[in-house]
Amino acid sequence: MRKICLYIFVLTVISACKEKYDLPFAGPAAGYLVIDGVINGGEGPTTIRLTRSLGLVDTEPFRYVNGATVRIEGEDNSYQTLLPAPDGIYHSPQLHFTDGIKYRLYILTPDGKEYASDYITPLKTPDIDTLTWERNDAGVTLYVNTHDPQNKTIYYRWEYEETWEIHSAFYSTLVWQTYPNGNPYDVDPRDPLESELMYTCWRNQNSSVLLLGSSAKLTRDTIHLPFMLIRPGDERLSVLYSINVTQYAVSKDGYEFLQRMKKNTEQVGSLFDAQPSELVGNVKCLTDPDETVIGFVEIAEAKQKRLWIRRSEVSPWNYLPACSENTVVNDPDSLELFAAYLPTQVHKTSPGGDTLSVYVATPVCVDCRLRGTPVKPAFWP
């Protein structure tokens, strides 16, 4: 079959055919239901996101499923409802599970369809032993280290959230005074508090790839996994960097599903990639057993550990932002030409103390709020 498909594809390219290409399979118009997240069986919040899969010709970035009823049901007829939030998010600050009871995820979508996972036993997750890093010519490599003294976990999944402090390339002590039409005509001293808010900010991002590990081929349930490389000059290590890693135990079936999902997402673009029908997990549509559902639900404790790295620990780091300053004469005509810039410091003054010229730079190089938030994270030192 693959040889036939390839033959047809080659003929299409050679003949430069401009007719509409029909996909070899057609998914439902509404898309497949996609379930993402892990039910936290320990201390801390649980977040589940519901979306619909997109077709190759769709232009929207995400198709969120809002307005659904999502709950965790026990075989003992107990249930706990997750709270809805924007962008297809359903969450709970804390769930409670009873030893010896199996649970499932139940979903009722706004169109009246019901979905449920298999009943599953909550998994125990070992602690993360350490997060370490190593500096070499390639950059900084991060490692996660863990083990299960009972040799029972075997399969693991990790997620992480990165946070880093950023500084503007230039510190601004000046502010434009402007005409009603928005063009500057003079500069005044800037409020020192605003100068600080413009200079120091924080950025963060969550992991966007499936990070998996297994000790199945080892004699001991021990993991030493390099999971990230930060290359020299990366802004993340320009001041102070932190990463909070979350570790989950995963069942063998769940691990194999995630491996297929990982392979599929890393090979996007091939005609012969795994299709959604090959990514069937442990969730089924109760109202339409033939409908494909993408997702594998696990209940596992979430274990976390945080790592810090200062720029001084990895020097020389050679972070060089693409920023430069220009000098502008302090008169209305000259300043009008640089209305889109921000003033930073006084360049030259007259003997009487009047500002004759100032330094200016593009806003993104002066105001870090354009790239991050000035609100200091609660955990930041």
GUMIMI-990562 format. One record per atom (N, C-alpha, C): x, y, z. Coordinates in steps of 0.1 Angstrom, whole numbers, padded with zeros to 4 digits, always signed. Layout:
// residues N
XYZ ...
END
This chain:
// residues 381
+0008-0012+0000 +0000+0000+0000 +0009+0012+0000 +0019+0012+0008 +0028+0024+0009 +0035+0026-0005 +0039+0015-0012 +0045+0017-0025 +0035+0023-0035 +0022+0019-0034 +0012+0025-0043 +0010+0039-0040 +0009+0043-0027 +0007+0057-0023 +0019+0065-0028 +0031+0060-0026 +0043+0067-0030 +0043+0069-0045 +0039+0059-0053 +0039+0060-0067 +0029+0070-0072 +0018+0071-0066 +0008+0081-0070 +0013+0095-0066 +0019+0096-0055 +0025+0109-0051 +0035+0114-0061 +0044+0105-0065 +0055+0109-0074 +0049+0113-0087 +0039+0106-0092 +0033+0110-0105 +0026+0123-0104 +0020+0126-0092 +0014+0139-0090 +0024+0150-0091 +0036+0149-0085 +0046+0159-0085 +0051+0161-0099 +0054+0150-0106 +0060+0151-0119 +0051+0158-0129 +0038+0155-0128 +0028+0161-0138 +0024+0175-0134 +0030+0180-0122 +0027+0193-0117 +0012+0196-0117 +0004+0186-0112 -0010+0187-0112 -0014+0197-0102 -0024+0206-0106 -0028+0217-0098 -0042+0214-0092 -0047+0202-0094 -0061+0199-0089 -0060+0198-0074 -0072+0200-0068 -0072+0199-0053 -0068+0185-0048 -0060+0184-0038 -0056+0171-0033 -0065+0167-0022 -0071+0155-0023 -0080+0149-0013 -0072+0140-0004 -0074+0143+0009 -0067+0135+0019 -0072+0120+0018 -0062+0111+0021 -0066+0097+0019 -0075+0092+0030 -0078+0100+0041 -0087+0096+0051 -0094+0109+0055 -0106+0108+0061 -0113+0120+0065 -0117+0118+0079 -0113+0128+0088 -0118+0128+0102 -0131+0135+0103 -0137+0134+0115 -0150+0141+0117 -0148+0156+0115 -0159+0163+0110 -0158+0177+0108 -0155+0185+0120 -0160+0180+0132 -0157+0187+0145 -0143+0184+0150 -0136+0174+0144 -0123+0170+0149 -0124+0159+0159 -0113+0152+0162 -0112+0142+0172 -0111+0149+0186 -0117+0144+0196 -0115+0149+0209 -0101+0145+0214 -0094+0155+0219 -0080+0153+0224 -0080+0157+0238 -0075+0147+0247 -0075+0149+0261 -0060+0150+0265 -0056+0161+0272 -0042+0163+0276 -0042+0166+0291 -0033+0159+0298 -0031+0162+0312 -0030+0149+0320 -0025+0151+0332 -0024+0139+0342 -0032+0143+0354 -0040+0133+0359 -0048+0135+0371 -0038+0133+0383 -0036+0144+0391 -0027+0143+0402 -0033+0135+0413 -0027+0124+0416 -0031+0115+0427 -0025+0118+0440 -0017+0129+0441 -0011+0133+0453 -0015+0147+0457 -0006+0155+0464 -0008+0168+0468 -0007+0178+0456 -0016+0187+0455 -0015+0197+0444 -0026+0197+0434 -0026+0206+0425 -0037+0208+0415 -0036+0198+0404 -0048+0196+0398 -0049+0188+0385 -0055+0197+0374 -0049+0196+0362 -0054+0204+0351 -0055+0194+0339 -0067+0194+0333 -0070+0187+0321 -0074+0197+0310 -0069+0195+0298 -0073+0204+0287 -0080+0196+0276 -0091+0201+0271 -0098+0194+0261 -0098+0203+0248 -0094+0196+0237 -0094+0203+0224 -0099+0194+0214 -0101+0199+0202 -0104+0191+0190 -0093+0191+0181 -0090+0180+0174 -0079+0180+0164 -0082+0188+0152 -0072+0193+0146 -0074+0202+0134 -0070+0194+0121 -0076+0198+0111 -0073+0192+0098 -0061+0199+0092 -0055+0193+0081 -0044+0199+0075 -0047+0213+0068 -0059+0215+0065 -0063+0228+0059 -0068+0238+0069 -0070+0234+0081 -0074+0244+0091 -0064+0254+0094 -0068+0266+0097 -0059+0277+0099 -0059+0282+0114 -0069+0278+0122 -0070+0282+0136 -0059+0274+0144 -0053+0281+0154 -0042+0274+0161 -0047+0263+0170 -0059+0266+0177 -0064+0256+0186 -0079+0256+0185 -0085+0245+0187 -0100+0244+0188 -0104+0238+0202 -0106+0248+0211 -0108+0244+0225 -0123+0239+0227 -0124+0229+0236 -0137+0224+0240 -0141+0230+0254 -0149+0241+0253 -0154+0247+0265 -0168+0243+0268 -0172+0245+0280 -0186+0242+0284 -0189+0228+0287 -0179+0220+0288 -0181+0205+0291 -0182+0203+0306 -0188+0191+0310 -0188+0187+0324 -0177+0176+0325 -0167+0178+0334 -0156+0169+0335 -0155+0165+0350 -0154+0153+0353 -0153+0148+0367 -0145+0135+0368 -0141+0133+0380 -0134+0120+0383 -0144+0111+0390 -0146+0100+0385 -0156+0091+0391 -0149+0078+0397 -0153+0074+0409 -0148+0062+0415 -0157+0050+0413 -0151+0038+0414 -0160+0026+0413 -0169+0025+0425 -0167+0033+0435 -0176+0033+0447 -0187+0044+0445 -0189+0048+0433 -0199+0058+0430 -0196+0072+0435 -0184+0075+0439 -0180+0088+0443 -0176+0096+0431 -0177+0109+0431 -0172+0117+0420 -0168+0131+0425 -0158+0137+0417 -0153+0150+0420 -0152+0158+0407 -0159+0169+0407 -0160+0177+0395 -0149+0187+0393 -0143+0188+0381 -0133+0198+0378 -0140+0211+0374 -0133+0222+0378 -0139+0235+0375 -0134+0240+0361 -0144+0246+0353 -0140+0250+0340 -0132+0263+0340 -0124+0265+0331 -0116+0278+0329 -0115+0280+0314 -0111+0292+0309 -0110+0294+0295 -0100+0285+0288 -0101+0285+0275 -0092+0277+0266 -0092+0262+0269 -0104+0257+0271 -0106+0242+0273 -0100+0236+0285 -0097+0245+0295 -0091+0240+0308 -0101+0236+0318 -0099+0225+0325 -0107+0220+0336 -0098+0216+0347 -0100+0221+0359 -0090+0220+0370 -0096+0218+0383 -0088+0213+0392 -0092+0212+0407 -0079+0215+0415 -0081+0223+0426 -0069+0226+0434 -0064+0214+0442 -0073+0204+0444 -0069+0192+0451 -0080+0181+0450 -0075+0170+0445 -0084+0158+0445 -0081+0148+0456 -0090+0140+0459 -0088+0130+0470 -0092+0116+0465 -0083+0107+0468 -0085+0093+0463 -0084+0083+0475 -0091+0073+0475 -0091+0063+0485 -0084+0050+0481 -0075+0045+0489 -0067+0034+0486 -0076+0022+0482 -0072+0015+0472 -0080+0003+0468 -0091+0005+0459 -0094+0018+0456 -0105+0022+0447 -0099+0026+0433 -0105+0022+0422 -0102+0026+0409 -0110+0038+0405 -0105+0046+0396 -0112+0058+0392 -0111+0060+0377 -0120+0068+0371 -0120+0071+0357 -0123+0086+0355 -0119+0091+0343 -0123+0104+0339 -0135+0103+0330 -0145+0112+0334 -0158+0112+0327 -0160+0126+0321 -0164+0127+0308 -0166+0139+0301 -0180+0140+0294 -0187+0150+0296 -0199+0153+0289 -0197+0166+0281 -0197+0165+0268 -0194+0177+0260 -0207+0185+0257 -0206+0197+0253 -0218+0205+0251 -0227+0200+0240 -0222+0191+0231 -0231+0186+0221 -0238+0173+0226 -0237+0170+0239 -0244+0158+0244 -0236+0145+0244 -0224+0145+0239 -0217+0132+0238 -0210+0129+0251 -0209+0117+0255 -0203+0112+0267 -0190+0104+0264 -0180+0107+0272 -0167+0100+0271 -0162+0096+0284 -0155+0085+0285 -0150+0080+0298 -0137+0072+0295 -0128+0073+0304 -0116+0065+0304 -0119+0051+0311 -0110+0042+0309 -0110+0030+0317 -0109+0033+0332 -0114+0025+0340 -0111+0026+0355 -0097+0022+0357 -0089+0031+0364 -0075+0029+0366 -0071+0031+0381 -0060+0024+0385 -0055+0025+0398 -0045+0036+0399 -0047+0045+0409 -0037+0056+0410 -0023+0051+0413 -0013+0057+0406 +0001+0052+0407 +0009+0061+0417 +0018+0054+0424 +0027+0061+0433 +0039+0066+0425 +0044+0078+0427 +0055+0084+0420 +0067+0086+0429 +0079+0081+0426 +0091+0083+0435 +0094+0098+0434 +0101+0102+0445 +0107+0116+0445 +0117+0118+0434 +0119+0130+0429 +0130+0134+0421 +0142+0134+0430 +0153+0127+0427 +0165+0127+0436 +0172+0141+0435 +0175+0144+0423 +0183+0157+0420 +0180+0162+0406 +0181+0175+0405 +0182+0181+0392 +0197+0187+0391 +0204+0184+0381 +0218+0188+0380 +0220+0194+0366 +0231+0201+0364 +0235+0207+0352 +0250+0206+0349 +0254+0207+0337 +0268+0205+0333 +0271+0216+0322 +0281+0223+0324 +0286+0234+0315 +0297+0228+0306 +0295+0230+0293 +0306+0226+0283 +0305+0235+0271 +0313+0233+0261 +0313+0241+0249 +0300+0242+0242 +0292+0232+0244 +0279+0232+0237 +0269+0240+0244 +0271+0243+0257 +0262+0251+0265 +0260+0245+0279 +0248+0245+0284 +0244+0240+0297 +0234+0228+0295 +0237+0216+0299 +0228+0205+0298 +0222+0202+0311 +0209+0201+0312 +0202+0198+0324 +0198+0183+0325 +0199+0178+0337 +0196+0164+0339 +0186+0162+0350 +0178+0152+0349 +0169+0148+0360 +0173+0134+0365 +0174+0132+0378 +0179+0119+0384 +0168+0114+0393 +0164+0102+0392 +0154+0096+0401 +0156+0081+0402 +0150+0075+0412 +0150+0060+0413 +0139+0056+0421 +0135+0043+0420 +0125+0037+0428 +0131+0025+0435 +0134+0026+0448 +0140+0015+0455 +0132+0002+0455 +0119+0003+0452 +0111-0009+0451 +0112-0015+0437 +0118-0008+0427 +0119-0013+0413 +0106-0016+0407 +0096-0007+0410 +0082-0009+0405 +0078+0001+0395 +0084+0013+0395 +0078+0024+0386 +0082+0022+0372 +0094+0020+0368 +0099+0017+0355 +0097+0028+0345 +0085+0033+0344 +0081+0042+0333 +0078+0056+0339 +0083+0067+0333 +0083+0080+0338 +0079+0090+0327 +0073+0101+0332 +0070+0113+0323 +0073+0125+0331 +0079+0135+0324 +0082+0148+0331 +0076+0160+0323 +0073+0170+0331 +0069+0183+0325 +0077+0193+0333 +0078+0205+0327 +0086+0215+0335 +0081+0229+0331 +0084+0239+0340 +0081+0253+0338 +0094+0261+0340 +0098+0268+0330 +0110+0276+0331 +0106+0291+0334 +0114+0297+0343 +0112+0311+0346 +0126+0317+0346 +0127+0329+0340 +0140+0336+0341 +0139+0351+0341 +0148+0357+0348 +0148+0372+0349 +0155+0378+0337 +0149+0389+0332 +0155+0396+0321 +0158+0410+0325 +0168+0416+0319 +0171+0431+0321 +0170+0437+0307 +0165+0449+0307 +0165+0457+0294 +0180+0460+0290 +0182+0462+0278 +0196+0465+0273 +0200+0478+0278 +0190+0488+0280 +0194+0501+0284 +0184+0505+0295 +0189+0513+0305 +0181+0518+0316 +0177+0532+0313 +0164+0534+0314 +0158+0547+0310 +0155+0555+0322 +0161+0567+0323 +0157+0577+0333 +0150+0589+0327 +0146+0588+0314 +0139+0600+0308 +0126+0595+0302 +0117+0605+0300 +0104+0602+0293 +0101+0613+0284 +0095+0610+0273 +0091+0620+0263 +0080+0629+0269 +0080+0642+0266 +0069+0650+0267 +0064+0652+0253 +0051+0650+0250 +0046+0649+0237 +0035+0659+0233 +0034+0662+0220 +0023+0670+0215 +0011+0662+0215 -0001+0668+0214 -0013+0660+0213 -0013+0650+0202 -0006+0652+0191 -0006+0642+0180 +0004+0631+0183 +0011+0631+0194 +0019+0620+0198 +0034+0621+0195 +0038+0632+0188 +0052+0634+0185 +0059+0641+0197 +0071+0636+0201 +0078+0642+0212 +0083+0656+0209 +0084+0665+0219 +0090+0678+0218 +0100+0681+0229 +0100+0672+0239 +0109+0675+0250 +0111+0662+0258 +0121+0662+0267 +0123+0651+0276 +0122+0656+0291 +0117+0648+0299 +0116+0650+0313 +0122+0639+0321 +0126+0640+0334 +0130+0629+0342 +0118+0619+0343 +0122+0606+0343 +0112+0596+0344 +0110+0592+0359 +0099+0588+0363 +0096+0583+0377 +0106+0571+0379 +0114+0572+0390 +0124+0561+0393 +0117+0547+0394 +0105+0547+0399 +0098+0534+0401 +0095+0528+0387 +0090+0537+0378 +0087+0532+0364 +0100+0527+0358 +0111+0534+0360 +0124+0530+0354 +0127+0516+0358 +0125+0513+0371 +0128+0499+0376 +0119+0489+0369 +0106+0493+0368 +0096+0484+0362 +0100+0481+0348 +0106+0491+0341 +0109+0489+0327 +0122+0481+0325 +0130+0481+0336 +0144+0475+0335 +0144+0460+0338 +0136+0456+0349 +0137+0442+0354 +0123+0435+0352 +0123+0424+0345 +0111+0416+0342 +0114+0402+0343 +0103+0394+0342 +0105+0379+0342 +0097+0373+0331 +0102+0362+0325 +0095+0355+0315 +0094+0340+0319 +0085+0333+0313 +0083+0319+0317 +0078+0312+0305 +0080+0299+0304 +0074+0290+0294 +0073+0276+0299 +0063+0269+0294 +0062+0255+0298 +0067+0245+0288 +0070+0233+0292 +0075+0223+0283 +0065+0221+0272 +0070+0219+0260 +0062+0217+0248 +0064+0204+0241 +0073+0196+0246 +0076+0183+0240 +0073+0172+0251 +0070+0160+0246 +0069+0148+0255 +0082+0144+0260 +0084+0144+0273 +0096+0140+0279 +0094+0127+0287 +0100+0116+0282 +0097+0103+0287 +0110+0096+0291 +0109+0086+0300 +0121+0078+0304 +0117+0065+0309 +0125+0055+0307 +0122+0042+0312 +0135+0034+0316 +0133+0027+0327 +0145+0018+0331 +0142+0004+0328 +0133+0001+0319 +0129-0013+0316 +0140-0022+0312 +0151-0016+0305 +0162-0024+0301 +0174-0024+0311 +0171-0019+0323 +0182-0018+0333 +0178-0028+0344 +0189-0032+0351 +0187-0041+0363 +0181-0034+0375 +0182-0021+0375 +0177-0013+0386 +0168-0001+0381 +0158+0002+0388 +0149+0013+0384 +0155+0026+0387 +0165+0030+0379 +0172+0043+0381 +0172+0050+0368 +0170+0063+0369 +0170+0072+0357 +0180+0083+0359 +0188+0085+0348 +0197+0097+0347 +0195+0102+0333 +0187+0113+0332 +0182+0117+0319 +0186+0131+0315 +0194+0133+0305 +0196+0147+0300 +0184+0151+0292 +0178+0162+0296 +0165+0166+0290 +0164+0179+0284 +0175+0187+0285 +0175+0200+0279 +0189+0205+0277 +0192+0212+0266 +0204+0219+0263 +0201+0234+0261 +0208+0242+0269 +0207+0257+0267 +0220+0261+0261 +0219+0266+0249 +0231+0270+0242 +0237+0283+0246 +0250+0285+0245 +0257+0297+0249 +0250+0310+0243 +0249+0320+0252 +0243+0332+0247 +0228+0333+0248 +0222+0322+0252 +0207+0322+0254 +0203+0331+0265 +0193+0339+0262 +0188+0349+0272 +0184+0343+0285 +0180+0331+0285 +0175+0324+0298 +0185+0324+0309 +0198+0324+0305 +0208+0324+0316 +0215+0337+0316 +0209+0348+0312 +0215+0361+0312 +0216+0368+0325 +0207+0364+0334 +0207+0369+0348 +0205+0358+0358 +0193+0353+0360 +0190+0342+0369 +0179+0334+0363 +0181+0321+0364 +0172+0311+0357 +0167+0301+0367 +0155+0297+0366 +0149+0286+0374 +0140+0277+0366 +0141+0264+0369 +0132+0255+0362 +0126+0246+0373 +0113+0244+0372 +0105+0236+0381 +0101+0223+0374 +0106+0212+0377 +0103+0199+0370 +0093+0191+0378 +0083+0186+0371 +0073+0177+0377 +0074+0163+0371 +0074+0153+0380 +0077+0139+0376 +0064+0131+0379 +0060+0123+0369 +0049+0114+0371 +0053+0099+0368 +0048+0090+0376 +0049+0076+0372 +0039+0074+0361 +0042+0064+0351 +0034+0061+0340 +0032+0046+0339 +0020+0041+0335 +0018+0027+0333 +0025+0023+0320 +0027+0010+0318 +0034+0005+0306 +0026+0009+0294 +0012+0007+0295 +0004+0010+0283 +0004+0025+0280 +0004+0033+0291 +0005+0048+0289 +0018+0052+0283 +0029+0046+0287 +0042+0049+0282 +0042+0046+0267 +0037+0034+0263 +0037+0030+0249 +0028+0040+0241 +0017+0044+0246 +0009+0054+0239 +0016+0067+0237 +0023+0072+0248 +0030+0084+0247 +0042+0083+0237 +0048+0072+0237 +0059+0070+0227 +0054+0071+0213 +0042+0065+0210 +0036+0067+0197 +0033+0081+0194 +0027+0088+0204 +0024+0102+0202 +0036+0110+0200 +0047+0108+0207 +0059+0115+0205 +0065+0113+0191 +0065+0101+0187 +0070+0098+0173 +0061+0105+0163 +0048+0105+0165 +0039+0111+0155 +0041+0126+0154 +0043+0133+0166 +0044+0147+0166 +0058+0151+0161 +0068+0143+0162 +0081+0147+0157 +0083+0144+0143 +0073+0137+0136 +0074+0134+0122 +0063+0140+0114 +0058+0152+0119 +0047+0159+0112 +0052+0162+0098 +0044+0159+0088 +0048+0163+0074 +0050+0151+0065 +0051+0139+0071 +0053+0127+0062 +0040+0121+0059 +0039+0116+0047 +0026+0110+0043 +0024+0097+0050 +0035+0091+0056 +0033+0078+0062 +0034+0079+0078 +0032+0091+0083 +0032+0092+0098 +0020+0084+0104 +0021+0081+0117 +0010+0074+0123 -0002+0084+0123 -0014+0078+0120 -0026+0086+0120 -0033+0085+0133 -0044+0093+0135 -0051+0093+0148 -0056+0079+0152 -0060+0071+0142 -0065+0058+0145 -0055+0049+0152 -0042+0052+0150 -0031+0044+0156 -0028+0050+0170 -0035+0061+0174 -0032+0067+0187 -0043+0065+0197 -0050+0054+0195 -0062+0052+0204 -0056+0049+0218 -0061+0056+0228 -0057+0054+0242 -0067+0046+0250 -0069+0051+0262 -0078+0044+0271 -0091+0052+0274 -0094+0061+0265 -0107+0068+0266 -0116+0065+0254 -0129+0063+0257 -0138+0059+0246 -0150+0068+0247 -0157+0069+0235 -0169+0077+0234 -0180+0067+0238 -0188+0070+0248 -0199+0061+0253 -0211+0062+0244 -0213+0073+0238 -0225+0075+0229 -0222+0070+0215 -0209+0069+0211 -0206+0064+0197 -0193+0056+0198 -0194+0043+0201 -0182+0035+0203 -0172+0035+0191 -0177+0039+0179 -0168+0039+0168 -0160+0052+0167 -0163+0062+0175 -0156+0074+0174 -0142+0073+0180 -0132+0079+0173 -0118+0079+0178 -0116+0090+0188 -0110+0087+0199 -0106+0097+0210 -0091+0096+0212 -0085+0108+0212 -0070+0108+0214 -0067+0112+0228 -0060+0103+0235 -0056+0106+0249 -0055+0094+0257 -0046+0094+0267 -0044+0083+0276 -0044+0089+0290 -0054+0086+0298 -0056+0091+0311 -0048+0083+0322 -0040+0090+0330 -0033+0084+0341 -0036+0091+0354 -0036+0084+0365 -0037+0091+0378 -0024+0087+0385 -0016+0098+0388 -0003+0096+0394 +0001+0108+0403 +0008+0105+0413 +0013+0116+0422 +0023+0125+0413 +0022+0138+0416 +0031+0147+0410 +0042+0151+0420 +0054+0148+0416 +0066+0151+0425 +0074+0162+0418 +0078+0172+0425 +0084+0184+0419 +0098+0187+0426 +0106+0193+0418 +0119+0198+0423 +0123+0210+0414 +0129+0220+0421 +0133+0232+0414 +0148+0234+0414 +0153+0239+0402 +0168+0241+0400 +0170+0256+0397 +0181+0261+0402 +0185+0275+0400 +0198+0276+0393 +0200+0285+0384 +0213+0287+0377 +0215+0302+0376 +0226+0307+0381 +0230+0322+0380 +0240+0323+0368 +0239+0335+0362 +0249+0337+0351 +0263+0336+0355 +0266+0340+0367 +0280+0340+0372 +0285+0325+0373 +0276+0316+0374 +0280+0302+0375 +0284+0296+0361 +0280+0302+0350 +0282+0297+0337 +0291+0306+0329 +0296+0317+0335 +0304+0326+0327 +0317+0320+0321 +0321+0325+0310 +0315+0335+0301 +0303+0330+0294 +0292+0338+0294 +0280+0333+0288 +0277+0341+0274 +0282+0353+0273 +0282+0360+0261 +0268+0363+0255 +0259+0367+0264 +0246+0371+0260 +0247+0385+0255 +0244+0387+0242 +0245+0400+0235 +0232+0403+0228 +0223+0411+0234 +0211+0415+0228 +0214+0424+0216 +0205+0423+0205 +0207+0430+0193 +0201+0444+0195 +0208+0452+0203 +0203+0466+0206 +0214+0476+0205 +0211+0488+0201 +0220+0499+0200 +0213+0512+0203 +0221+0522+0207 +0215+0535+0211 +0219+0545+0200 +0211+0555+0197 +0213+0566+0189 +0213+0579+0197 +0220+0589+0192 +0221+0602+0198 +0212+0612+0191 +0203+0619+0198 +0193+0628+0192 +0195+0642+0198 +0195+0652+0190 +0195+0666+0195 +0182+0669+0201 +0182+0676+0213 +0169+0678+0220 +0163+0691+0214 +0157+0689+0202 +0148+0699+0196 +0136+0693+0190 +0125+0700+0189 +0113+0693+0184 +0114+0686+0170 +0121+0692+0161 +0122+0685+0148 +0130+0672+0148 +0141+0673+0156 +0149+0661+0157 +0142+0650+0164 +0136+0654+0175 +0129+0644+0183 +0117+0637+0176 +0111+0645+0167 +0099+0640+0160 +0104+0628+0151 +0116+0629+0146 +0121+0618+0137 +0123+0605+0145 +0124+0606+0158 +0126+0594+0167 +0114+0592+0176 +0102+0596+0172 +0091+0595+0180 +0088+0580+0184 +0092+0571+0175 +0089+0556+0178 +0099+0550+0188 +0110+0558+0191 +0120+0553+0201 +0117+0558+0215 +0125+0553+0224 +0123+0557+0238 +0136+0564+0243 +0136+0575+0250 +0148+0581+0255 +0154+0572+0267 +0167+0572+0268 +0173+0564+0279 +0181+0573+0289 +0191+0580+0284 +0199+0589+0293 +0202+0602+0286 +0206+0612+0294 +0211+0624+0288 +0225+0622+0282 +0226+0627+0270 +0239+0626+0263 +0248+0638+0265 +0243+0650+0264 +0251+0662+0266 +0242+0673+0272 +0248+0681+0281 +0241+0692+0287 +0248+0705+0284 +0241+0716+0285 +0247+0730+0284 +0254+0734+0297 +0263+0744+0297 +0268+0749+0310 +0258+0752+0320 +0246+0756+0315 +0235+0760+0325 +0227+0748+0329 +0230+0736+0324 +0223+0724+0328 +0212+0720+0319 +0209+0726+0308 +0199+0723+0299 +0203+0710+0291 +0193+0702+0288 +0196+0690+0280 +0198+0693+0265 +0210+0691+0260 +0212+0694+0246 +0209+0682+0237 +0212+0670+0242 +0210+0658+0234 +0208+0646+0243 +0201+0636+0238 +0198+0624+0246 +0201+0611+0238 +0203+0600+0245 +0203+0587+0239 +0189+0582+0237 +0187+0575+0226 +0174+0568+0224 +0177+0554+0219 +0167+0545+0221 +0168+0531+0216 +0153+0526+0213 +0153+0515+0205 +0139+0510+0202 +0133+0505+0215 +0119+0506+0216 +0112+0503+0228 +0115+0489+0234 +0117+0479+0225 +0119+0466+0230 +0132+0464+0238 +0142+0474+0235 +0155+0473+0241 +0155+0482+0254 +0144+0489+0256 +0144+0498+0268 +0133+0494+0278 +0122+0488+0273 +0111+0485+0282 +0109+0470+0282 +0113+0463+0292 +0112+0448+0293 +0098+0444+0294 +0089+0452+0297 +0075+0448+0298 +0069+0444+0285 +0076+0448+0274 +0071+0444+0261 +0074+0429+0258 +0083+0423+0266 +0087+0409+0265 +0084+0401+0277 +0081+0407+0288 +0078+0399+0300 +0069+0407+0309 +0069+0402+0322 +0061+0409+0332 +0070+0415+0343 +0066+0427+0348 +0074+0433+0358 +0070+0427+0372 +0060+0418+0373 +0056+0413+0385 +0065+0402+0389 +0072+0403+0400 +0082+0393+0405 +0074+0381+0410 +0079+0369+0405 +0072+0357+0410 +0074+0355+0425 +0064+0349+0431 +0063+0348+0446 +0075+0339+0451 +0080+0330+0443 +0091+0321+0447 +0105+0327+0444 +0105+0339+0437 +0118+0344+0433 +0126+0350+0445 +0139+0348+0446 +0147+0353+0457 +0148+0369+0457 
END
